[in-house]
Amino acid sequence: MNTSELGWLKSSYSSAQGNDCVEIAVTRQTVHVRDSRDAVRRPFAIEREGWAHFLGFVAGF
């Protein structure tokens, strides 16, 4: 899959200048994650179950 065709969502915690941001794109099997300042670099992908575990972990902070 060409990740440039995905619908990328910007973090609500992005700075006011918009240059410090993580973006995600969700598909049926995976969640793709990228740095919006370097959108040319290949994003990494994690299975949806792993993403859910990650979110549960960071919610504890």
FIDREN-513426 format. One record per residue (C-alpha): x, y, z; residue number from 1. Coordinates in steps of 0.02 Angstrom, whole numbers, plus 50000, padded with zeros to 5 digits. Layout:
# residues N
ATOM      xx      yy      zz   mimi
ATOM       X       Y       Z    NUM
...
# end
This chain:
# residues 61
ATOM      xx      yy      zz   mimi
ATOM   50000   50000   50000      1
ATOM   50061   50173   49955      2
ATOM   50057   50267   50121      3
ATOM   50042   50435   50034      4
ATOM   49864   50384   49988      5
ATOM   49812   50357   50170      6
ATOM   49704   50480   50266      7
ATOM   49827   50551   50393      8
ATOM   49763   50623   50557      9
ATOM   49864   50752   50652     10
ATOM   49883   50743   50840     11
ATOM   49774   50861   50941     12
ATOM   49930   50896   51045     13
ATOM   50020   50973   50898     14
ATOM   50106   51137   50938     15
ATOM   50027   51301   50887     16
ATOM   50156   51317   50748     17
ATOM   50106   51144   50684     18
ATOM   50284   51084   50664     19
ATOM   50296   50964   50813     20
ATOM   50175   50830   50769     21
ATOM   50141   50646   50755     22
ATOM   50017   50587   50625     23
ATOM   49927   50420   50611     24
ATOM   49832   50332   50474     25
ATOM   49721   50185   50517     26
ATOM   49685   50037   50403     27
ATOM   49594   49874   50437     28
ATOM   49750   49784   50497     29
ATOM   49873   49919   50548     30
ATOM   49903   50092   50617     31
ATOM   50037   50190   50523     32
ATOM   50134   50322   50620     33
ATOM   50243   50461   50551     34
ATOM   50328   50624   50597     35
ATOM   50236   50762   50504     36
ATOM   50400   50860   50485     37
ATOM   50472   50714   50386     38
ATOM   50324   50649   50286     39
ATOM   50440   50581   50151     40
ATOM   50518   50457   50270     41
ATOM   50431   50290   50272     42
ATOM   50312   50280   50421     43
ATOM   50312   50130   50535     44
ATOM   50161   50017   50550     45
ATOM   50096   49924   50701     46
ATOM   49953   49801   50714     47
ATOM   49794   49876   50786     48
ATOM   49804   49765   50940     49
ATOM   49980   49826   50976     50
ATOM   49923   50007   50953     51
ATOM   49782   49979   51079     52
ATOM   49909   49911   51205     53
ATOM   50021   50062   51175     54
ATOM   49878   50184   51202     55
ATOM   49829   50094   51362     56
ATOM   50008   50108   51423     57
ATOM   50027   50294   51389     58
ATOM   49856   50332   51462     59
ATOM   49928   50278   51630     60
ATOM   50049   50426   51633     61
# end
